[in-house]
């Protein structure tokens, strides 16, 4: 069994057995037919993945590695807020007629800020500090900018990354660890998608900064399963997990801005059947 499968199964069982329901409450999300989208939720879920041991992709069903990577690069590398710069269609519901999702996600990553070293955006600041001040406790990004929330078509869900570097005894290279903070997560539709995205990001930043990968810690304030997803989740976690695949990142890339989705791949990835047409609350 892959460790990602084990974490996912235990998290879903905990939500279903010990979670609280929002049924009957005033909720913002709704189904396309207008019905309120209620959830069973758990507060404060924390999952830890040791990227040095295993790449955390589900085998219970397929997670599209290259599409997930493309969306992560859309935000972190291309710093775009326009869906026309994205291969997938996840953001279509939140885009305006021009394809913009407003001052969200990639837009915030592209905003320049003044530091003692000069003007940089958040991504360039992270890379600068990892290379020049690796033991700083201030290496982080934040997308939840209150002054711009009214111009975001969707408030950021995965809103903050905090990077922390350690020196393992006996190793010359430093180790890059990270915490992904998420205010809210649709467990069926997005959990492993986000885990895979930010695991890839840690691998990419570690490579361009000459480090080894360490832990990715995923903190979810509101981890929920939508009412219409419950039978799907029960079927999914009842499947037999398979061995974890091996993750490969093109070792020839030393500049974060030169990575493409084609630079990531998996060996021996044999997941269970995909779940088609998952209903998405909006």
N, C-alpha and C positions, 0 to 999 in steps of 0.2 A: 504494500500500500504506500502511495506517496504521502508525504507529510502534509501537503496542501489538502489532500482529500480528507485526511484524519481531522485536521483543524476545521474544515468546512462542515463535515458531518457532525462533529461535536457542537459547533456553534449553532447549527440549525436545530439540532435536538434540544439544546438549551433554550433557544427562542421559543420553540413550539411547546415545550414542557413548562417553562418558567416565565415566559414573557407575559406582558400585559396587552390587552386589546384596546384599540381606539374606536371600536364599533359604537356608533351612536354619538360620538363626539363631533365637534366642528372641525373638519379637516380640509386642507387646501387641495390635495390631490384628488383626481377623479378619473374614472374610466372614460374612454371615448364616447360611450353611450350616455354620459352625464351622471352615472351612479357614483356616489362617494367611494373612494378607494381606501378602505380601512386596513389596518395592519395589526400584526402581533409583533411586539417590539421588545428589545432588551436595551437597557441603558449601559453605556460604558463598556463595550466589548473591546478587548485587547488581544490581538493575535501576533505572535512572534514567528518570524521565518529566518532561519539561518541560511543565507544565500551561498555561503561557502560549502554547504553540504548538499543542497538540493535546490533546483529551480521550482518555485511554488506555483505550478500550473495544474489545474484539475485534470484528472483522468476520468472522472465520473461522466463528463461530457467535454466536448472540445471547446477550448478558449482560443480564439483566432489571434495568434501571437503577432502576426504582421499588422493586422488592423488595429490591435490594441497599441502597438508601438507607434503606428502612424498617428493615432490620436494624441498620444503623449508628446510626440515630436511636434505636432500641430500647436500644442500649448507651449512647450518648453524650448523648442528650437526655432520654429517658424513664428512663434508668438502671434498667432493669428486668432481672430475672433470671427472669421468668416467660413461658413461651411463649404464654400466652393474650393477652399484649400485643403479639404479633408476627403479622404477616399470613402469613408463610411457614411452612414446616414443617421447616426444616433442623435445628432443635434438638430435634425430637420424641424422637429416640433417647436423648437425655441428660436428659430431664425426668422428674421423679418424678410420682406420682399427682396432685399438686396443680399440676403444670405448672412447678415450680421446677427450675432447673439448679444450685441451691446458691449459695454465696457467690462466684459467678463473674461476669465481664464487667460487666454493668450494676450489679450489687450493689456492686462495688468503686468504680465511678464515683460512686455516691451516698454513699459514706462521707465524713463531714465530718472535716477535719483542721484543726488549729490552726496558723495562721500569724501573723506580726507584725500583719497587717492584719485578723485575725479568723478565724472558722471558715468554711471553704469546702470544697467537694468538688473533685475534680481538674479537672473540666470548667470550673467557675467560676474556678478558679485560672488555668487556661490563658488564658481570655478576659480576666481581670483583667490578667495580665502582658502579653498582646499589646497591650492598650490603654494600659497605664501604664508598662511596662518592656520595650518591644519588643526591645531589644538585649540582654536578659538571655540567658545561656547555660544557664539552668535551667528552661526552659519545657518540661515533659515530663509524661507520664502513665505509670503502671505498674500493670498488672493482675495481675502475677505476685507475689502476696502470700503468702509462704511460710507464715505462721501460719494462713492460711485454706485452703490447698491441700487439706487432708483433708476439707473441707466443699464442695469443688467437684466437680460431676459430670463435668466435663472441665476439665483444666488449660488455661489460655488459650493459644491458638496465636499469634494476633496480640496481643502483650502490651504493647507500648510504642510511644508516639509521642513524638518529640522535635521541637519546633518551633524554627526559626531564621529570624530576620528580617534581610534585607539591604536596602541602599539602592543601587539601580542608578543610575549616572551619568545625569543629565538627566531623571530621573523624580521627581516630587514625592511620589508615593505610595511607601510601603515595599512590599517584596516578601516574602510569606510562603512559606517552604519547610518541608518536614517529612521526617522519616525514620520509616518504619514498620518496626519490628523484629518478626520472626516466628520462633519457635523451630522450627516444623514446618509444612509445607504440602503438601497433596494438590494437585498442579499442575493436573490435569484438572478436578477439581471446584471448586477454590477460588481458583486464582491470580488470574484476572481479576476474579472476584467481589470479592476483597479490594482489589485495585488500584482498582477503580471506587468502592468504598465510601469509601476514604480520599482519593481524588481529590475526591469530592464534599465530604467533610468539610473539606478544605483550601479549596475554593471557598467553602463556607459561612462558615468562620471568617474568611477574608480579607475577604469582603463585610461582615460585621458589625463588623469591626475597621478598615475603611477602607483595606484593602491590596489589592495585586495578587497573583495567584497566581504561584508560582515552580515550583521542583522538588519532586517527590515521589520520594524514594529508598526503595526496597523492599529490605530486607535479610532474607534467608531462611537460617537456619542449616542446615536439612535440607529441601531441595527434592526431592520424590520423585514418581515415577510408579508407581502400583500395578501389579502384574503383570497383572491383568485389564483395566487401562486402556491397556496398551501398543499393542494394535492400534487402539484408538480414537484415541489420540494420533497414531499414524502416519497415519491417514486424515485427521485434522483438519489437521495441519500440511502435508499435501499439497494442501490446497485453495488456491484463488487468493484472496488478500486483496483487500479492497475499500477505497475511500477512507474516511478517518475522518469521522464525523459531527461536527456542531457542537453543543456543549453549551450549554444555556441554564439559568440560575438566575434565579428570580423576583427582579428588582432591587428590588422593593418591601419585601422583608423585611430588617429591620435588627436583629432580635433572634433569636439562635440558637434560642431556645426556641419560636419561632413557625414555624419551617420544618416543612414536611410533604413527603412524597414527591411530592405534586403540584406542588411548586415546582421540580422538576428535569425537564428534557426534552431530547430530541435532535432535531436537524434532519438530514434526509438519512441516516438510519441504515438501511442495507440489508444486513444480515448474511447469511451463508450459513445453510443449514438447521440447525436445532437438533439436538442429540444427545439422544435420549430414553432414559430409564431407565438412567442411568449407575449402575453398582453402587457402593455406598458402603461402605467398610470402617468397622467400628465397634470 
